[in-house]
């Protein structure tokens, strides 16, 4: 049975970087006799945007079979002393730089283990200081697929880097969050999850940077050009403009405040920064 390895990078597809990584993994797979199935999750992460990479993984990883290997390289610190990681959770394995990319999977309950990528036998003979994706991370992912246990790559890591996510603050029937991501359609993906909305109850009032928006079930419930809020496919509250861009309409970006409340509920002044 083929092992699944997904690839998430900020490399784009114009250059040969992604193909080089795939070539390395296919070569190791051919030598080991373990077939692999390479899946491009995305290569269009904004350059150096570790948070966007983490959000892409957070959205996509739950839909892959248990045991899948997720190779992620958004690595502005390549060539420095930052660590490389193999992370094992209950359902998946992750390979990439220790810079916060795997924050969504490093839960406080400790249902993960991590190791420093130190073993030289599982990397290329010559390692470029500017392309660890090809020379360290891709070989590690392929060797994992071939059966090398995660603990074989190096010493355990107890303190992987975590991003400071924007989350929500609850105040008397209201929650304040913020925009986390702007997708290619200009939709604003927020830090407010669907289960939080359910906890507030009926008669919700949505405000983006102080502007009130209707809560709908689908994009189709909005008129062309109308703005509204809905729960998107990621399970998070989104702000959208039908057939338009909410980011452009509201001049919004990551960090723009969003507040959800019941009618007459007090509105909290700001969101705080914390782990999800």
C-alpha positions in Angstrom: 0.0 0.0 0.0 1.3 3.5 -0.9 2.2 5.8 1.9 0.7 9.3 1.6 3.0 12.3 1.8 1.5 15.8 1.5 3.5 18.9 0.6 2.9 22.4 1.8 5.3 25.2 0.9 5.7 28.8 0.0 7.7 27.9 -3.1 5.1 28.4 -5.8 5.3 26.3 -9.0 7.4 28.6 -11.3 10.7 27.3 -10.1 12.0 23.7 -9.8 12.0 23.6 -5.9 9.0 21.4 -5.5 10.0 19.1 -8.2 13.5 18.7 -6.6 11.8 17.6 -3.3 9.6 15.2 -5.1 12.5 13.7 -7.0 14.4 13.1 -3.7 11.4 11.3 -2.2 10.7 9.2 -5.2 14.3 8.1 -5.4 14.3 7.0 -1.8 11.0 5.3 -2.3 12.4 3.4 -5.3 15.4 2.2 -3.3 13.3 1.2 -0.2 10.6 -0.6 -2.2 7.9 1.5 -0.4 5.6 3.2 -2.9 4.5 6.7 -2.0 1.6 8.9 -3.1 2.6 12.6 -3.2 -0.2 15.0 -2.7 0.3 18.8 -3.2 -1.6 20.4 -0.4 -0.5 23.9 -1.5 2.6 25.7 -2.7 1.0 29.1 -2.7 1.5 30.1 0.9 2.6 33.7 1.0 6.4 33.9 1.1 7.7 33.4 4.7 4.2 33.4 6.2 4.4 30.7 8.8 1.0 31.5 10.2 -0.7 31.0 6.8 1.1 27.7 6.4 -0.1 26.5 9.9 -3.7 27.5 9.0 -3.5 25.5 5.7 -2.4 22.4 7.6 -5.0 23.0 10.2 -7.7 23.1 7.5 -6.6 20.1 5.4 -4.9 17.5 7.6 -8.1 16.2 9.3 -9.3 15.0 5.9 -6.4 12.7 5.2 -6.2 9.1 6.3 -4.6 8.2 9.6 -0.9 7.7 9.3 -0.4 10.2 6.5 2.9 12.2 6.5 2.7 15.9 6.2 5.8 17.6 4.9 5.7 21.4 5.4 8.4 23.9 4.4 7.8 27.6 5.1 11.2 28.3 6.4 12.5 31.9 6.6 15.1 30.7 9.1 16.7 28.1 6.8 20.4 27.8 7.5 20.2 29.2 11.0 20.3 27.2 14.3 16.5 26.6 14.2 15.7 22.9 14.6 14.1 20.5 12.2 11.3 18.4 13.5 9.5 15.1 13.2 6.2 15.3 15.1 3.9 12.4 15.7 0.3 12.9 16.8 -2.5 10.3 17.3 -3.4 10.4 13.5 -0.5 11.9 11.6 3.2 12.6 11.2 4.7 16.0 10.4 8.1 17.0 9.1 9.5 20.5 8.7 11.2 23.4 10.5 10.6 24.1 14.2 9.1 27.6 13.7 5.5 27.2 14.6 4.2 25.5 11.5 2.8 22.6 13.5 1.1 24.8 16.2 -2.4 23.5 15.5 -1.3 20.0 16.4 0.7 20.7 19.5 -2.2 20.6 21.9 -1.8 21.2 25.6 -3.0 17.7 26.5 0.3 16.3 25.3 -1.1 14.0 22.6 2.0 14.5 20.5 5.7 13.6 20.5 8.5 15.4 18.7 12.1 14.7 17.7 15.0 16.8 16.4 16.1 15.9 12.9 19.7 15.2 13.6 20.5 11.8 12.0 22.8 12.4 9.0 22.0 9.0 7.5 18.5 10.2 6.7 19.4 13.4 4.8 21.3 14.0 1.5 25.1 13.6 1.5 25.5 17.3 0.7 23.2 19.7 2.6 22.7 23.2 1.1 22.4 25.9 3.7 19.5 27.4 1.7 17.4 24.4 0.8 16.7 22.1 3.8 13.3 21.3 2.2 15.2 19.2 -0.4 18.2 18.1 1.5 16.8 17.3 5.0 13.0 17.4 5.2 12.1 15.6 2.0 14.5 12.7 2.8 13.1 12.5 6.3 9.6 12.2 5.0 10.5 9.5 2.6 12.4 7.5 5.2 9.4 7.8 7.5 7.3 6.3 4.8 9.8 3.5 4.3 9.4 2.6 8.0 12.1 4.4 9.9 10.5 5.2 13.3 10.3 8.9 14.3 12.6 8.4 17.3 15.3 7.2 14.9 15.9 10.8 13.6 17.3 12.3 16.7 16.7 13.3 20.4 13.2 14.1 21.7 12.0 17.7 21.7 9.8 18.9 24.6 9.5 22.6 23.6 8.6 23.0 19.9 8.0 26.5 18.8 4.3 27.6 19.0 2.7 30.5 17.3 0.9 33.1 19.3 -2.6 32.6 17.8 -5.2 35.3 17.9 -8.1 33.6 19.8 -11.3 34.7 21.4 -12.3 36.5 24.6 -15.7 35.8 26.1 -17.6 38.5 28.0 -21.2 38.0 29.1 -22.7 36.4 26.1 -20.3 38.0 23.6 -17.0 36.9 22.1 -14.3 39.0 20.4 -11.9 37.4 17.9 -10.0 38.5 14.9 -9.3 37.8 11.2 -6.7 35.0 10.9 -6.5 34.6 7.2 -7.6 36.1 3.9 -8.3 33.5 1.2 -7.9 33.9 -2.5 -11.6 35.0 -2.8 -11.0 37.8 -0.3 -13.0 35.9 2.4 -11.9 36.7 6.0 -11.4 33.5 8.0 -11.6 34.3 11.7 -10.5 32.8 15.0 -14.1 32.2 16.1 -15.1 28.6 15.7 -18.6 27.2 15.0 -18.9 25.7 18.5 -18.4 29.1 20.1 -21.3 30.5 18.1 -23.5 27.6 19.2 -22.6 28.4 22.8 -23.8 32.0 22.5 -27.3 31.0 21.3 -29.8 32.6 18.9 -30.1 36.2 17.8 -26.4 36.7 17.0 -25.0 40.0 16.0 -21.8 40.0 14.0 -19.5 43.1 13.8 -16.3 43.5 11.8 -14.3 46.5 12.9 -17.5 48.0 14.2 -19.7 47.3 11.1 -22.7 45.0 11.6 -23.2 42.1 9.2 -26.0 39.5 8.8 -25.3 35.9 9.7 -26.3 33.5 6.9 -26.0 29.8 6.1 -24.5 30.0 2.6 -23.0 32.5 0.2 -26.1 32.1 -2.0 -28.3 33.7 0.7 -26.5 37.0 0.0 -27.3 39.3 -2.9 -24.5 39.9 -5.4 -22.2 42.4 -3.7 -23.7 42.0 -0.3 -21.5 41.3 2.7 -22.3 38.8 5.4 -20.9 36.2 7.9 -21.2 32.5 7.8 -19.5 29.3 9.1 -17.1 28.2 6.4 -15.8 24.8 5.5 -12.9 25.1 8.0 -15.5 25.3 10.8 -14.6 28.9 11.5 -16.7 32.1 11.2 -16.0 33.8 7.9 -16.8 37.3 6.5 -17.6 37.3 2.8 -18.9 39.5 0.0 -20.8 37.5 -2.6 -19.0 37.7 -5.9 -16.6 40.2 -4.3 -13.8 40.6 -1.8 -14.5 41.2 1.9 -10.9 42.1 2.4 -11.1 44.8 -0.2 -14.5 46.1 0.9 -13.6 46.5 4.6 -9.8 47.0 4.1 -9.4 44.1 6.5 -6.4 41.9 7.1 -5.0 39.5 9.7 -5.8 41.0 13.1 -8.9 43.0 12.2 -11.3 42.6 15.1 -14.5 40.6 14.9 -17.2 40.5 17.6 -20.1 38.1 17.9 -22.8 38.9 20.5 -26.4 38.4 21.3 -28.7 41.4 20.9 -28.2 43.8 23.8 -25.1 41.9 24.9 -22.1 44.1 25.8 -19.4 44.2 23.2 -15.8 43.5 24.5 -13.3 46.1 23.4 -10.5 43.9 22.1 -9.3 40.3 21.6 -6.3 39.0 23.5 -3.4 36.9 22.1 -3.1 33.3 23.3 -2.8 29.7 22.3 -6.0 28.1 20.7 
